[in-house]
Amino acid sequence: MATEILKQVKSLESGKSDIHNPISVSLDLKMLKESSNQEERSLADVVEAISDLRLAVDKKLNSWDGLASSKIMEDMKGN
């Protein structure tokens, strides 16, 4: 985490704008959605769909982790 922050600070100092965080990503997505270019608007739809998929997969993985943890606790109590 600290190395990522340091990397972003150095990027700012060098004048590069290669910073990716939820706010910058949302702003980029908003600009694509409002573009007059049909390809950019389509790209925004694809990016949004991928983001939704990522959230769904993360949610599913977290629920599986919870189930695995519960099973481990049950096994420990049973022994």
Rosetta silent file (secondary structure, phi, psi, omega in degrees, C-alpha in Angstrom):
SEQUENCE: MATEILKQVKSLESGKSDIHNPISVSLDLKMLKESSNQEERSLADVVEAISDLRLAVDKKLNSWDGLASSKIMEDMKGN
SCORE:     score description
SCORE:     0.000 S_00000001
   1 L     0.000  -46.379 -178.763    0.000    0.000    0.000 S_00000001
   2 H   -65.354  -35.894  179.206    2.745    2.454    0.936 S_00000001
   3 H   -67.909  -34.468  177.548    4.667    1.673   -2.252 S_00000001
   4 H   -67.015  -41.643  177.767    1.553    2.406   -4.335 S_00000001
   5 H   -63.340  -45.081  178.301    1.099    5.762   -2.597 S_00000001
   6 H   -60.306  -41.974  178.715    4.763    6.590   -3.126 S_00000001
   7 H   -61.031  -42.587 -179.917    4.449    5.635   -6.796 S_00000001
   8 H   -68.654  -38.498  177.381    1.449    7.936   -7.219 S_00000001
   9 H   -63.073  -45.417  178.891    3.193   10.840   -5.456 S_00000001
  10 H   -62.778  -37.189  178.104    6.233   10.438   -7.710 S_00000001
  11 H   -63.647  -41.847  177.250    3.942   10.304  -10.730 S_00000001
  12 H   -63.250  -44.325 -178.702    2.320   13.569   -9.667 S_00000001
  13 H   -64.000  -33.239 -178.242    5.692   15.212   -9.104 S_00000001
  14 L   -82.861   -5.480  178.648    6.924   14.166  -12.552 S_00000001
  15 L    89.703    0.978  177.147    3.846   15.634  -14.202 S_00000001
  16 L   -80.397  147.089  178.459    2.425   12.304  -15.326 S_00000001
  17 L  -114.618   46.592 -177.825   -1.269   11.734  -14.763 S_00000001
  18 L   -96.660   50.019 -178.821   -1.142    7.940  -14.588 S_00000001
  19 L  -105.959  127.487 -179.746   -3.053    7.669  -11.312 S_00000001
  20 L  -119.655  115.632  175.015   -5.835    5.127  -11.066 S_00000001
  21 L  -144.036  170.442 -176.634   -8.206    5.251   -8.143 S_00000001
  22 H   -55.694  -34.164 -178.972  -11.985    4.890   -7.872 S_00000001
  23 H   -71.776  -48.031 -179.195  -12.517    8.628   -8.378 S_00000001
  24 H   -65.299  -36.844  178.441  -10.302    8.964  -11.453 S_00000001
  25 H   -65.571  -42.413  178.675  -11.780    5.787  -12.952 S_00000001
  26 H   -62.901  -40.952  178.587  -15.321    7.088  -12.365 S_00000001
  27 H   -65.497  -42.330  177.439  -14.468   10.403  -13.998 S_00000001
  28 H   -61.556  -42.853 -179.906  -12.910    8.652  -16.991 S_00000001
  29 H   -64.444  -40.592  178.227  -15.982    6.442  -17.318 S_00000001
  30 H   -61.979  -42.579  179.008  -18.275    9.466  -17.103 S_00000001
  31 H   -63.726  -40.128  178.124  -16.337   11.197  -19.892 S_00000001
  32 H   -64.704  -42.129 -179.475  -16.600    8.090  -22.069 S_00000001
  33 H   -62.896  -34.674 -176.571  -20.360    7.808  -21.455 S_00000001
  34 L   -91.751    3.117 -177.608  -20.898   11.444  -22.412 S_00000001
  35 L   -65.965  150.620  173.676  -18.662   11.288  -25.491 S_00000001
  36 L   -80.854  -11.063 -179.444  -20.026   12.143  -28.919 S_00000001
  37 L   -86.768  120.266 -178.241  -18.023    9.184  -30.219 S_00000001
  38 H   -60.305  -37.168  179.916  -20.146    6.017  -30.381 S_00000001
  39 H   -63.855  -39.231  178.821  -17.091    3.770  -29.893 S_00000001
  40 H   -68.077  -38.017  177.055  -16.192    5.550  -26.648 S_00000001
  41 H   -66.085  -38.161  176.843  -19.767    5.205  -25.366 S_00000001
  42 H   -66.148  -39.910  176.879  -19.669    1.497  -26.236 S_00000001
  43 H   -60.324  -40.324  177.859  -16.340    1.177  -24.458 S_00000001
  44 H   -60.278  -40.606  178.101  -17.935    2.728  -21.367 S_00000001
  45 H   -62.851  -42.208  179.782  -20.639    0.041  -21.494 S_00000001
  46 H   -64.962  -45.239  179.722  -18.012   -2.704  -21.732 S_00000001
  47 H   -61.280  -41.795  178.908  -15.973   -1.250  -18.859 S_00000001
  48 H   -64.338  -41.319  179.139  -19.106   -0.998  -16.731 S_00000001
  49 H   -63.885  -41.300  178.468  -20.075   -4.606  -17.505 S_00000001
  50 H   -64.590  -40.874  178.209  -16.598   -5.821  -16.575 S_00000001
  51 H   -62.065  -43.074  178.046  -16.750   -3.859  -13.332 S_00000001
  52 H   -62.816  -40.798  177.687  -20.135   -5.405  -12.502 S_00000001
  53 H   -63.251  -43.399  179.452  -18.745   -8.867  -13.234 S_00000001
  54 H   -60.077  -43.519  178.815  -15.729   -8.236  -11.028 S_00000001
  55 H   -62.590  -41.928 -179.842  -17.986   -7.183   -8.152 S_00000001
  56 H   -64.996  -42.126  178.736  -20.159  -10.281   -8.586 S_00000001
  57 H   -65.025  -44.915  178.182  -17.128  -12.592   -8.658 S_00000001
  58 H   -59.502  -42.142  179.688  -15.611  -10.907   -5.603 S_00000001
  59 H   -63.115  -42.368  179.668  -18.901  -11.245   -3.736 S_00000001
  60 H   -65.744  -44.511  178.917  -19.114  -14.940   -4.639 S_00000001
  61 H   -61.732  -40.546  178.713  -15.500  -15.581   -3.649 S_00000001
  62 H   -64.886  -36.903  178.649  -16.048  -13.823   -0.326 S_00000001
  63 H   -68.823  -36.186  176.451  -19.122  -15.939    0.370 S_00000001
  64 H   -66.214  -39.252  177.028  -17.103  -19.093   -0.391 S_00000001
  65 H   -61.091  -41.230  178.326  -14.355  -17.894    1.962 S_00000001
  66 H   -63.438  -40.960  178.246  -16.982  -17.416    4.641 S_00000001
  67 H   -65.155  -41.594  179.482  -18.328  -20.922    4.054 S_00000001
  68 H   -63.968  -41.855  179.008  -14.832  -22.390    4.199 S_00000001
  69 H   -64.012  -41.801  178.692  -14.117  -20.536    7.443 S_00000001
  70 H   -62.655  -41.776  179.914  -17.399  -21.742    8.940 S_00000001
  71 H   -63.897  -41.746  178.543  -16.583  -25.319    7.950 S_00000001
  72 H   -62.042  -43.191  179.863  -13.140  -25.066    9.547 S_00000001
  73 H   -64.918  -40.544  178.307  -14.671  -23.722   12.763 S_00000001
  74 H   -63.130  -43.878  179.004  -17.261  -26.513   12.802 S_00000001
  75 H   -61.111  -40.070 -179.317  -14.530  -29.117   12.268 S_00000001
  76 H   -66.866  -39.274  179.555  -12.489  -27.611   15.115 S_00000001
  77 H   -68.544  -33.432 -177.819  -15.486  -27.670   17.460 S_00000001
  78 H   -73.152  -21.650 -176.716  -16.260  -31.288   16.504 S_00000001
  79 L   -90.495    0.000    0.000  -12.761  -32.509   17.407 S_00000001
